[in-house]
Structures are given as C-alpha cells and as structure tokens.
C-alpha cells in the first residue's frame, strides 16, 4: 500500500539504472490502514490517531526517478492505465486511489 511504498520508493532508482521494466501497483487509501484497524479493534475509534497519510502522487515519484507512472481514480481506468505503462517498457507505478477497508482476520474466541 501507500504507507509501505514510502519505505521502498527509492528502489525505482535501481530499476531505472538497470532498465528493469515492471509495474508496481500502489493501493493508495491515504492511511496506515493496518495500524488504524488494529487501533480501532484494540482501543476504540477515539484512540485511532496518527494513521493518516496524504493522498500522495506516488506515480510522480516514479517519473522523478526516470520511470513511468499513472494515477487512477476509477476502477474502469485500471486496465487501460496498466496497458499504457506496459507499452512504455520502464519501471512504473500504477497509483490507484482506493477506499480504505479492514482486511479480513480470524475471529477471536
């Protein structure tokens, strides 16, 4: 997701230098959503603090390193955007704005 991409975005520099074409998909909900859901579950809504992120343009980070990028805001645009990125043959980021939802987890007994 978007939070984790922040830790590893500079790997695009290596991919560009070695001409390694790939498409990285970033599900961008502008939140540390895993931590947010844990805080809500364990401590309640009032305790869920410090998990917000900006809806950053990670696609533009790829461009800054010399790769390619596309921002997607509608599910119908995912495939055409991916096809455009694939045709470029560069390291690329497909930055998809998504709604943050809780991940499935095991029920506690």
Backbone torsions as a table, in degrees:
resi	resn	phi	psi	omega
1	UNK	NA	-170.4	-176.3
2	UNK	-67.1	-37.6	178.9
3	UNK	-62.8	-47.1	-179.3
4	UNK	-67.4	-35.4	179.3
5	UNK	-57.7	-34.6	178.6
6	UNK	-59.0	-30.0	178.9
7	UNK	-77.8	-25.2	-169.5
8	UNK	-122.8	9.1	-174.6
9	UNK	-62.5	-29.4	-178.3
10	UNK	-69.3	-10.8	174.7
11	UNK	-64.3	-19.0	175.2
12	UNK	-61.8	-33.5	177.7
13	UNK	-58.5	-46.9	178.6
14	UNK	-62.3	-44.6	-179.1
15	UNK	-62.0	-38.4	178.3
16	UNK	-68.2	-45.6	-178.9
17	UNK	-60.8	-36.6	-178.5
18	UNK	-96.9	8.3	177.0
19	UNK	51.7	54.2	-179.3
20	UNK	-102.2	98.2	-178.7
21	UNK	-73.9	129.7	173.6
22	UNK	-159.4	164.6	173.5
23	UNK	-119.9	115.3	173.0
24	UNK	-92.2	132.5	-179.7
25	UNK	-105.7	123.4	178.2
26	UNK	-110.1	115.7	171.6
27	UNK	-82.5	107.2	-169.9
28	UNK	-105.2	100.2	176.1
29	UNK	-106.7	11.4	178.1
30	UNK	54.1	43.7	-176.1
31	UNK	-162.5	147.2	164.7
32	UNK	-80.1	76.8	-167.4
33	UNK	-66.9	-36.8	178.9
34	UNK	-61.1	-46.5	179.4
35	UNK	-66.5	-38.8	178.4
36	UNK	-59.1	-47.1	-179.4
37	UNK	-65.2	-37.9	176.9
38	UNK	-63.1	-44.1	-179.9
39	UNK	-62.2	-42.8	178.4
40	UNK	-62.9	-47.2	-177.7
41	UNK	-63.0	-43.8	-173.4
42	UNK	-85.3	-33.2	-170.1
43	UNK	-126.4	-11.0	-179.4
44	UNK	97.2	160.9	-175.8
45	UNK	-56.2	-39.3	-176.8
46	UNK	-65.3	-18.8	-178.6
47	UNK	-94.0	-9.3	-177.1
48	UNK	-75.2	93.5	-175.6
49	UNK	-128.5	151.7	172.1
50	UNK	72.8	20.5	-178.4
51	UNK	-106.8	-1.5	-176.5
52	UNK	-79.3	142.2	172.7
53	UNK	-126.1	166.2	172.9
54	UNK	-81.1	153.9	174.4
55	UNK	-77.7	67.7	-170.7
56	UNK	-65.9	153.5	-179.0
57	UNK	-90.9	75.3	-179.6
58	UNK	-64.7	-24.5	174.3
59	UNK	-62.3	-35.0	179.1
60	UNK	-74.8	-25.6	173.3
61	UNK	-61.3	-43.8	178.2
62	UNK	-59.8	-42.2	178.2
63	UNK	-61.8	-40.6	-178.6
64	UNK	-62.6	-31.1	178.3
65	UNK	-84.7	-3.9	-179.6
66	UNK	98.8	9.0	177.0
67	UNK	-95.8	-153.3	-180.0
68	UNK	-127.6	159.5	178.7
69	UNK	-159.9	153.3	176.4
70	UNK	-141.7	142.1	173.2
71	UNK	-100.6	131.2	178.9
72	UNK	-121.9	129.3	178.6
73	UNK	-117.8	-4.5	-179.1
74	UNK	-133.9	132.6	-177.1
75	UNK	-56.1	-32.1	-179.7
76	UNK	-68.1	-15.4	-178.4
77	UNK	-94.5	-4.1	-176.4
78	UNK	-62.5	-52.9	-177.0
79	UNK	-62.2	-49.0	178.9
80	UNK	-60.4	-38.1	178.9
81	UNK	-65.3	-43.3	178.6
82	UNK	-62.8	-39.0	179.2
83	UNK	-66.2	-39.5	177.2
84	UNK	-63.8	-42.3	179.2
85	UNK	-65.4	-42.7	179.8
86	UNK	-60.2	-39.9	-178.9
87	UNK	-64.5	-25.2	-179.9
88	UNK	-74.8	-24.7	177.9
89	UNK	66.3	29.2	-179.0
90	UNK	-119.0	163.3	166.6
91	UNK	-60.3	134.3	-172.2
92	UNK	-143.9	154.8	174.7
93	UNK	-122.6	126.6	172.8
94	UNK	-101.4	104.3	-175.1
95	UNK	-94.9	104.3	-174.5
96	UNK	-106.3	117.5	176.3
97	UNK	-74.7	123.2	-176.0
98	UNK	-127.1	165.3	172.7
99	UNK	-87.2	130.5	178.9
100	UNK	-74.5	120.4	179.2
101	UNK	-125.2	152.0	176.3
102	UNK	-65.7	141.2	174.5
103	UNK	-77.6	148.9	176.6
104	UNK	-61.8	145.6	175.0
105	UNK	-146.0	166.2	-179.9
106	UNK	-70.6	141.2	175.9
107	UNK	-71.7	141.4	176.5
108	UNK	-84.0	144.7	179.2
109	UNK	-96.4	NA	NA
